[in-house]
Amino acid sequence: MKFLNGLEPQYDLTYSDVFMVPSRSSVGSRLAVDLSTNDGTGTTIPIVVANMTAVAGRRMAETIARRGGIAVIPQDIPIDVVAEVVDWVKKRDLVHDTPLTLTPHDTVGEALQLLPKRAHGAVIVVDWDNRPIGVVTDADCQGVDMYTQLSQVMSSELLTLPAGLEPRSAFDRLHDGRHRLAPIVDADGRLVG
């Protein structure tokens, strides 16, 4: 974008403040524009999340970044918190969702607080060395006292997938095993996604 007559305002502008002047372009059609990213995510449509406190938080920033978009952190958030969120988001995996984890000694009540935070509706139970040992879903928590430890209700028969596995192979393994999700583990068996 350029401003006419070489003038550049010293303040922010909105759509109400400007008039967009059509200009010649070498693009023959808007359908000929390729907006796909080069990071392997396959995203073709740019997404920007509004800087609203109720919308653009850490989780939204992570999710949208994974899909090639960007979240604008609200201006009323302290700068040190913004720096922490940006650093955290940049360390997330491009393919695997950041897992929700609890220990075998945590309670059903704690799991029920976390379960709605992911679309897959599962919490991975990990040991002291961050190795997955079970999974808890909403169905595991039904009809159980809120203070019951997860070791009593978790499913311990886990399908784990190695980090770096091709997405199609991962899908095939999930499908063949009739699983909705699987923890992703590194070469040492530690949870990564």
Backbone as numpy.savetxt, mean C-alpha at the origin, in Angstrom:
# Nx Ny Nz CAx CAy CAz Cx Cy Cz
4.47 23.76 -18.56 3.63 24.93 -18.56 4.52 26.17 -18.56
4.08 27.18 -19.27 4.81 28.44 -19.24 3.82 29.59 -19.13
4.28 30.68 -18.55 3.44 31.86 -18.40 3.71 32.80 -19.57
2.65 33.46 -20.04 2.79 34.39 -21.14 3.63 35.60 -20.72
4.32 36.17 -21.67 5.14 37.37 -21.49 6.26 37.18 -20.48
6.60 35.93 -20.18 7.71 35.67 -19.26 7.44 36.04 -17.82
6.21 36.37 -17.49 5.87 36.74 -16.11 5.58 35.49 -15.29
6.10 35.43 -14.09 5.82 34.31 -13.20 5.34 34.87 -11.87
4.11 34.56 -11.47 3.56 35.14 -10.24 4.33 34.67 -9.00
4.31 35.47 -7.97 5.02 35.17 -6.73 4.08 34.50 -5.71
2.93 34.05 -6.15 1.95 33.43 -5.25 1.32 32.25 -5.97
0.64 31.39 -5.21 -0.01 30.22 -5.78 -1.24 30.61 -6.58
-1.52 29.85 -7.62 -2.68 30.10 -8.48 -3.63 28.93 -8.44
-4.91 29.19 -8.65 -5.90 28.13 -8.80 -6.44 28.21 -10.22
-7.31 27.28 -10.58 -7.90 27.30 -11.91 -8.70 28.57 -12.15
-9.26 29.16 -11.10 -10.05 30.39 -11.25 -9.16 31.58 -11.58
-7.87 31.48 -11.30 -6.95 32.61 -11.51 -6.31 32.62 -12.90
-6.45 31.56 -13.64 -5.72 31.48 -14.91 -6.66 31.11 -16.06
-6.18 31.38 -17.26 -6.85 30.94 -18.47 -5.84 30.11 -19.24
-6.20 28.88 -19.53 -5.28 27.99 -20.24 -5.38 28.28 -21.74
-4.28 28.68 -22.30 -4.25 29.03 -23.72 -3.84 27.80 -24.51
-4.64 27.41 -25.50 -4.25 26.27 -26.33 -2.94 26.56 -27.06
-2.19 25.52 -27.28 -0.90 25.69 -27.94 -0.65 24.50 -28.85
0.22 24.69 -29.80 0.57 23.60 -30.72 1.40 22.57 -30.01
1.15 21.29 -30.34 1.89 20.19 -29.75 2.23 19.18 -30.84
3.29 18.44 -30.62 3.67 17.42 -31.58 2.83 16.16 -31.41
2.01 16.09 -30.37 1.15 14.93 -30.14 -0.06 15.04 -31.04
-0.27 14.04 -31.89 -1.37 14.07 -32.85 -2.73 13.85 -32.20
-2.78 13.06 -31.13 -4.03 12.76 -30.46 -3.74 12.49 -28.99
-4.68 12.84 -28.12 -4.46 12.55 -26.70 -4.41 11.05 -26.46
-4.97 10.26 -27.38 -4.92 8.81 -27.24 -3.52 8.25 -27.54
-2.67 9.08 -28.15 -1.32 8.63 -28.49 -0.33 8.88 -27.36
-0.78 9.47 -26.26 0.09 9.78 -25.14 0.25 8.54 -24.27
1.49 8.18 -23.98 1.78 7.01 -23.14 2.15 7.49 -21.74
1.29 7.20 -20.78 1.52 7.62 -19.40 2.03 6.48 -18.52
2.39 5.36 -19.13 2.83 4.22 -18.33 4.16 4.51 -17.64
4.30 3.95 -16.45 5.52 4.15 -15.67 6.59 3.18 -16.14
7.82 3.47 -15.78 8.91 2.58 -16.18 9.44 1.77 -14.99
8.64 1.66 -13.92 9.10 0.94 -12.73 8.57 -0.48 -12.63
7.88 -0.96 -13.66 7.41 -2.33 -13.67 6.04 -2.54 -13.04
5.40 -1.48 -12.55 4.09 -1.65 -11.91 2.96 -1.78 -12.92
3.18 -1.33 -14.15 2.16 -1.41 -15.17 1.12 -0.31 -15.12
1.33 0.68 -14.29 0.38 1.76 -14.14 0.36 2.63 -15.40
-0.84 2.98 -15.86 -0.95 3.81 -17.07 -1.72 5.10 -16.83
-2.33 5.25 -15.66 -3.11 6.45 -15.37 -2.51 7.12 -14.14
-2.07 8.37 -14.26 -1.52 9.04 -13.08 -2.62 9.35 -12.07
-2.33 9.09 -10.81 -3.30 9.33 -9.75 -2.68 10.25 -8.71
-3.41 11.29 -8.33 -2.96 12.21 -7.29 -4.06 12.26 -6.24
-3.68 11.99 -4.99 -4.64 12.02 -3.89 -4.62 13.41 -3.27
-5.80 13.95 -3.04 -5.94 15.30 -2.47 -5.30 15.39 -1.09
-4.83 16.58 -0.77 -4.15 16.79 0.52 -5.15 17.06 1.64
-6.06 16.14 1.83 -7.06 16.24 2.88 -6.66 15.33 4.04
-6.73 15.82 5.25 -6.30 15.06 6.42 -7.00 13.72 6.52
-8.28 13.64 6.20 -9.02 12.40 6.31 -8.74 11.43 5.16
-8.00 11.86 4.15 -7.78 11.04 2.97 -6.31 10.64 2.80
-5.42 11.61 2.82 -4.02 11.37 2.44 -3.12 11.12 3.65
-3.18 9.93 4.17 -2.31 9.56 5.28 -1.25 8.57 4.83
-0.57 7.98 5.80 0.52 7.04 5.54 0.06 5.86 4.68
-1.05 5.25 5.04 -1.53 4.07 4.33 -1.95 4.42 2.90
-2.64 5.53 2.73 -3.05 5.94 1.38 -1.82 6.25 0.54
-0.84 6.92 1.12 0.38 7.25 0.39 1.09 5.98 -0.07
1.13 4.98 0.82 1.78 3.71 0.46 1.03 3.00 -0.66
-0.28 2.90 -0.51 -1.10 2.18 -1.49 -1.05 2.84 -2.86
-1.18 4.14 -2.89 -1.23 4.86 -4.15 0.15 4.88 -4.82
1.21 4.96 -4.02 2.56 4.91 -4.58 2.83 3.56 -5.23
2.30 2.50 -4.64 2.47 1.16 -5.20 1.81 1.05 -6.57
0.84 1.90 -6.83 0.13 1.87 -8.10 0.55 3.00 -9.04
1.66 3.65 -8.70 2.21 4.66 -9.59 1.72 6.07 -9.36
0.94 6.28 -8.32 0.40 7.61 -8.04 1.17 8.32 -6.95
0.60 9.43 -6.51 1.24 10.22 -5.47 0.15 10.77 -4.55
0.47 10.81 -3.27 -0.43 11.42 -2.29 0.23 12.68 -1.78
-0.53 13.75 -1.73 -0.03 15.01 -1.20 -0.39 15.06 0.28
0.63 15.01 1.15 0.40 15.01 2.59 -0.14 16.39 2.98
-1.19 16.45 3.81 -1.80 17.73 4.18 -0.81 18.72 4.79
-1.06 19.99 4.53 -0.14 21.04 4.96 -0.14 21.27 6.46
-1.15 20.78 7.18 -1.18 21.00 8.62 -0.46 19.91 9.42
0.19 18.99 8.73 0.96 17.93 9.39 2.37 18.47 9.65
2.91 18.28 10.86 4.26 18.77 11.15 5.29 18.19 10.18
6.27 18.99 9.82 7.25 18.61 8.79 8.03 17.36 9.17
8.33 17.15 10.46 9.06 15.95 10.85 8.21 14.70 10.64
6.89 14.81 10.82 6.00 13.68 10.57 5.92 13.41 9.07
5.85 14.47 8.27 5.83 14.31 6.82 7.11 13.62 6.35
8.25 14.04 6.87 9.52 13.42 6.50 9.53 11.93 6.86
8.99 11.60 8.03 8.93 10.19 8.45 8.03 9.38 7.52
6.86 9.93 7.16 5.93 9.24 6.28 6.56 9.03 4.91
7.18 10.05 4.36 7.82 9.94 3.04 8.91 8.88 3.07
9.75 8.89 4.11 10.81 7.90 4.25 10.22 6.50 4.34
9.16 6.33 5.13 8.51 5.03 5.31 7.93 4.53 4.00
7.24 5.41 3.26 6.61 5.01 1.99 7.68 4.59 0.98
8.78 5.30 0.93 9.83 4.98 -0.04 10.50 3.63 0.25
10.36 3.13 1.47 10.95 1.84 1.83 10.00 0.67 1.60
8.77 0.94 1.19 7.78 -0.13 0.97 8.06 -0.85 -0.33
7.66 -2.10 -0.38 7.82 -2.91 -1.58 6.84 -2.44 -2.66
7.25 -2.51 -3.92 6.38 -2.07 -5.02 5.27 -3.06 -5.32
5.44 -4.31 -4.94 4.46 -5.33 -5.29 3.69 -5.83 -4.08
4.39 -6.18 -3.01 3.76 -6.81 -1.85 3.21 -5.78 -0.87
2.04 -6.07 -0.37 1.42 -5.22 0.64 2.20 -5.33 1.94
2.29 -4.24 2.68 2.94 -4.25 3.99 2.05 -5.06 4.93
2.58 -6.11 5.54 1.72 -6.98 6.35 1.37 -6.39 7.71
0.22 -6.77 8.19 -0.17 -6.48 9.57 0.29 -7.68 10.38
1.01 -7.44 11.44 1.55 -8.55 12.22 1.21 -8.42 13.70
1.06 -9.55 14.32 0.90 -9.67 15.76 1.68 -10.91 16.20
1.82 -11.08 17.51 2.52 -12.25 18.04 1.49 -13.27 18.53
1.92 -14.50 18.80 0.97 -15.51 19.30 0.35 -15.13 20.65
1.00 -14.25 21.40 0.51 -13.86 22.71 -0.44 -12.67 22.66
-0.56 -12.02 21.51 -1.52 -10.93 21.37 -2.93 -11.52 21.37
-3.91 -10.65 21.53 -5.28 -11.14 21.72 -6.16 -10.98 20.49
-7.27 -11.69 20.54 -8.28 -11.59 19.48 -8.76 -10.15 19.35
-8.92 -9.45 20.46 -9.35 -8.05 20.42 -8.39 -7.19 19.62
-7.09 -7.41 19.80 -6.09 -6.64 19.04 -6.18 -6.98 17.55
-6.40 -8.25 17.24 -6.53 -8.66 15.83 -7.76 -8.02 15.19
-8.87 -8.01 15.93 -10.10 -7.42 15.38 -9.95 -5.93 15.10
-9.08 -5.25 15.83 -8.80 -3.83 15.57 -8.05 -3.64 14.26
-7.17 -4.60 13.93 -6.33 -4.47 12.73 -6.97 -5.02 11.46
-7.79 -6.04 11.57 -8.32 -6.72 10.39 -8.96 -5.81 9.34
-9.73 -4.79 9.70 -10.34 -3.94 8.66 -9.34 -3.05 7.92
-8.11 -3.01 8.35 -7.13 -2.10 7.75 -6.54 -2.62 6.43
-6.85 -3.85 6.05 -6.39 -4.39 4.78 -7.56 -5.07 4.06
-7.57 -4.98 2.75 -8.65 -5.56 1.96 -8.69 -7.08 2.11
-7.53 -7.70 2.32 -7.51 -9.17 2.44 -8.04 -9.66 3.77
-8.17 -8.79 4.77 -8.77 -9.15 6.04 -8.02 -10.20 6.83
-6.70 -10.09 6.88 -5.90 -11.07 7.61 -4.76 -10.39 8.35
-4.39 -11.00 9.48 -3.23 -10.58 10.25 -2.28 -11.77 10.28
-1.00 -11.52 10.01 0.00 -12.58 10.06 0.56 -12.65 11.47
0.60 -13.84 12.02 1.16 -14.05 13.35 2.63 -14.45 13.15
3.52 -13.71 13.80 4.96 -13.93 13.63 5.60 -14.31 14.96
6.73 -15.01 14.87 7.48 -15.35 16.07 8.43 -14.20 16.42
9.28 -14.40 17.39 10.20 -13.36 17.87 11.20 -12.92 16.80
11.40 -13.74 15.75 12.36 -13.42 14.70 11.67 -12.98 13.40
10.40 -12.56 13.51 9.61 -12.07 12.38 9.40 -13.14 11.30
9.27 -14.38 11.73 8.95 -15.47 10.81 7.47 -15.80 10.96
6.74 -15.90 9.85 5.30 -16.18 9.96 5.05 -17.59 10.49
4.15 -17.68 11.48 3.80 -18.98 12.05 2.30 -19.23 12.00
1.53 -18.23 11.59 0.09 -18.41 11.50 -0.58 -17.21 10.87
-1.86 -17.38 10.63 -2.66 -16.30 10.06 -4.00 -16.28 10.80
-4.52 -15.08 11.03 -5.80 -14.91 11.71 -6.71 -14.08 10.82
-7.93 -14.55 10.63 -8.94 -13.81 9.87 -10.12 -13.52 10.78
-11.06 -12.76 10.28 -12.26 -12.43 11.05 -13.01 -13.70 11.45
-13.07 -14.68 10.56 -13.78 -15.93 10.86 -13.15 -16.65 12.05
-11.82 -16.57 12.20 -11.15 -17.21 13.33 -11.52 -16.56 14.66
-11.94 -15.31 14.62 -12.21 -14.54 15.83 -13.67 -14.56 16.26
-14.54 -15.09 15.45 -15.97 -15.10 15.76 -16.29 -16.09 16.89
-17.08 -15.62 17.85 -17.52 -16.47 18.94 -16.42 -16.79 19.95
-15.36 -15.98 19.94 -14.23 -16.21 20.83 -14.09 -15.01 21.75
-13.70 -15.25 23.00 -13.47 -14.17 23.95 -12.40 -13.22 23.42
-12.60 -11.93 23.62 -11.68 -10.90 23.11 -10.26 -11.02 23.68
-10.13 -11.68 24.83 -8.82 -11.79 25.47 -8.13 -13.12 25.17
-8.70 -13.91 24.28 -8.08 -15.16 23.87 -6.81 -14.86 23.07
-5.74 -15.59 23.38 -4.49 -15.36 22.65 -4.61 -15.92 21.24
-3.93 -15.28 20.31 -4.00 -15.68 18.90 -3.48 -17.09 18.68
-2.57 -17.56 19.51 -2.05 -18.92 19.36 -3.17 -19.94 19.46
-4.29 -19.57 20.11 -5.41 -20.49 20.28 -6.36 -20.51 19.07
-6.34 -19.45 18.24 -7.31 -19.36 17.14 -6.68 -19.29 15.76
-5.38 -19.07 15.67 -4.74 -18.88 14.36 -4.70 -20.17 13.55
-4.70 -20.01 12.23 -4.48 -21.13 11.33 -2.98 -21.25 11.15
-2.42 -22.40 11.49 -0.96 -22.55 11.43 -0.48 -23.23 10.16
-1.41 -23.68 9.33 -1.02 -24.27 8.04 -0.91 -23.14 7.03
0.32 -22.66 6.85 0.56 -21.49 6.01 1.18 -21.87 4.68
0.71 -21.23 3.65 1.40 -21.26 2.37 2.23 -19.99 2.34
3.54 -20.12 2.26 4.40 -18.94 2.13 5.00 -18.94 0.73
5.27 -17.76 0.23 5.86 -17.60 -1.09 7.18 -16.87 -0.96
8.17 -17.23 -1.77 9.46 -16.56 -1.69 9.43 -15.17 -2.33
10.14 -14.23 -1.73 10.27 -12.89 -2.31 10.89 -13.01 -3.69
10.43 -12.22 -4.63 10.98 -12.24 -5.98 10.26 -13.19 -6.91
9.29 -13.94 -6.41 8.53 -14.87 -7.25 7.72 -14.08 -8.27
7.71 -14.53 -9.50 6.92 -13.88 -10.55 5.45 -13.81 -10.14
4.78 -12.69 -10.37 3.37 -12.56 -9.97 2.47 -13.66 -10.51
2.68 -14.08 -11.74 1.84 -15.14 -12.32 2.04 -16.46 -11.56
3.29 -16.77 -11.22 3.57 -18.00 -10.46 2.95 -17.92 -9.07
3.02 -16.74 -8.46 2.41 -16.55 -7.14 0.90 -16.79 -7.22
0.28 -16.21 -8.24 -1.16 -16.39 -8.42 -1.49 -17.87 -8.60
-0.73 -18.56 -9.42 -0.98 -19.99 -9.66 -0.88 -20.79 -8.38
0.12 -20.50 -7.56 0.28 -21.23 -6.28 -0.89 -20.94 -5.34
-1.30 -19.68 -5.28 -2.45 -19.34 -4.44 -3.71 -20.06 -4.93
-3.91 -20.03 -6.24 -5.09 -20.66 -6.83 -5.08 -22.16 -6.60
-3.96 -22.80 -6.87 -3.87 -24.25 -6.72 -4.07 -24.69 -5.27
-3.59 -23.90 -4.33 -3.74 -24.22 -2.92 -5.04 -23.71 -2.31
-5.85 -23.02 -3.13 -7.12 -22.45 -2.69 -6.94 -21.49 -1.51
-5.93 -20.61 -1.64 -5.64 -19.61 -0.62 -5.97 -18.22 -1.16
-6.41 -17.33 -0.26 -6.67 -15.94 -0.64 -5.42 -15.10 -0.55
-4.50 -15.48 0.32 -3.28 -14.71 0.51 -2.20 -15.63 1.01
-0.97 -15.15 0.92 0.18 -15.90 1.42 1.24 -14.92 1.86
1.85 -15.15 3.01 2.96 -14.31 3.43 4.15 -14.47 2.47
4.82 -13.37 2.17 6.02 -13.39 1.35 7.21 -13.39 2.30
8.12 -14.32 2.10 9.27 -14.45 3.00 10.58 -14.32 2.22
11.61 -13.84 2.92 12.93 -13.75 2.30 13.63 -15.10 2.39
14.88 -15.16 1.97 15.63 -16.42 1.95 15.79 -17.03 3.33
15.74 -16.21 4.38 15.86 -16.69 5.76 14.52 -17.03 6.39
13.43 -16.89 5.62 12.11 -17.21 6.14 11.46 -16.08 6.91
12.04 -14.88 6.85 11.45 -13.74 7.56 10.42 -13.05 6.68
9.40 -12.55 7.31 8.28 -11.91 6.62 8.70 -10.61 5.96
8.37 -10.45 4.68 8.64 -9.19 3.97 7.39 -8.56 3.37
6.31 -9.34 3.26 5.08 -8.78 2.67 3.94 -9.73 2.75
